Amino acid sequence: MTVVERLPASPASLSVPHAPAKARDGVVDTMRGIAILMVIGIHSLPQPLDVPWAKSLDAALRPCVPVFLFVSGYLTALSGRVPRAKRLKAALIPYAIAFVAAYAYMALHNPAMDHRIGTTLTRFGLGYVFVYYYVFVYVCCTIGLWLVFAAGGDGPASRRRITTLLILSIGCGLLTGAYLDPAMSRLGASEALLDEVRMRDIPFWFSFVALGALTAMFADLTDRGVRRLLIGAMLAAYVLYAAVRILNLGDAATYDSIAFFLYAALFCVALFAIQPGPPLLGWIGSGSYFIYLWHIFVVMALRDHAGLRQLGGATSFAITYGVTALVSIAALLTVRQLASPRSCRWLGA
C-alpha cells in the first residue's frame, strides 16, 4: 500500500546502525503485509459499528494506515531524499485505473450519481470513491516530506534542521487533530463532512511519516527490554483508545484523536522493534498497494449481493474477511504470473 522504492544503503548523515539494508527490506515488506490484512479487516466489519466487539476490533486494526506512512518516512530518512516523480507515478497510475473501475461500480449501483466533470475530478483528486482517500493522503505526505528535506538543505546542520522540522510536524499534526473538528462543528459542518475531513487531515497523517523518519535517524530498538516496554505501552494505549471509542469519551474520533495517535504511534514503533519477517507476509506486503486498490471490490460485492448481514455480525465479518483476503491474494498471484512487468506496475502489483 505504501509506494516506496527500496534503497540498498543509507548516507552517513542519516545512517541507522542497527539493521542491514537487506533485513530492513524484509521487515518493511512484512510490516506492510500485516497492515494490508488489517485494512481488509476494517473494511470487512459490519457497518455501522454499533456493538462493543466490533468497535474494539476496529480500534485494534486502525494503525494500518499509520504503518504505511511510518514506513514511508523511515525509508526516506535512510536515503536522505524524496524521489517525487517516481513515487507519484507509482501511486497515481494504478490509482487512476482502479478509480475508473470503482467509478463504474458506483454508477451501476447508483442511477442518480452525479457525473458532472467538476464533480468527477473532485472525486478523483480527493480519492472520494470507495476507500481511496489514502492515495490523497500519501501524495500530500510525499510532497510534505520532500519540502521538509528540501528545507533541511545540505551540510553539517542539515540533520538538525530536518529533525526540528519533523518534531514540529508532529506537534502541528496533534494540534490539528485536536482542534479541527471543534472548529468545523462551530462553523456548522455536518457529521458526514467532518468524517471526510478527518480522513484527509494531512497534518495529522504526516505526523506518522515524521515519526518514521525520526525512528530511522535516532532510535535503537535492539534492546529486548525496550521492546517489552514498547509492547506493554502499546497495549495500554490500545485499551485507552478502545475505551474512548466505546464509551464516546471526549475526542472519540476514529482517525485524528490524540488517543489514536498514541496507540498507532506505539504500534508502529513496537512492530518495527519486533522485526517481523515471515516470508508469506513479506510477499503479501510487497503487493500491498495492489491489494489495497482492488480488495474493496470483493468487499462491496459481498456486501451488496451476498446477503451476509442476515447471518449475524460476527459470521458476516468472518466470511467477508476470509473470502476477501483469499481472492485478493489469489488475484495478486495471478497478475504477477500472467501480466507483463509494466502491467504489474500499472496495477500496483
Buried (B, 14 or more C-beta within 10 A) or exposed (E): BBBBEBBEEBEEBBEBEEBEEEEBBBBBBBBBBBBBBBBBBBBBBBEEBEEEEBBBBBBBBBBBBBBBBBBBBBBBBBBBBBBBEEBBEBBBBBBEBBBEBBBEBBEEEEEEEEEEEEEBEEBBEBBBBBBBBBBBBBBBBBBBBBEBBEEBEEEEEBBEBBBEBBEEBBEBBBEBBBEBBEEBEEEEBEEEEBEEBBBBBBBBBBBBBBBBBBBBBEBEBEEEEBBEBBBEBBBEBBEBBBBBBBEEEEBBBBBBBBBBBBBBBBBBBBBBBBBBEBEEBBBBBBBBBBBBBBBBBBBBBBBEEEEBEEEEBEEBBBBBBEBBBEBBBEBBBEBBEEBEEEEBBBBBB
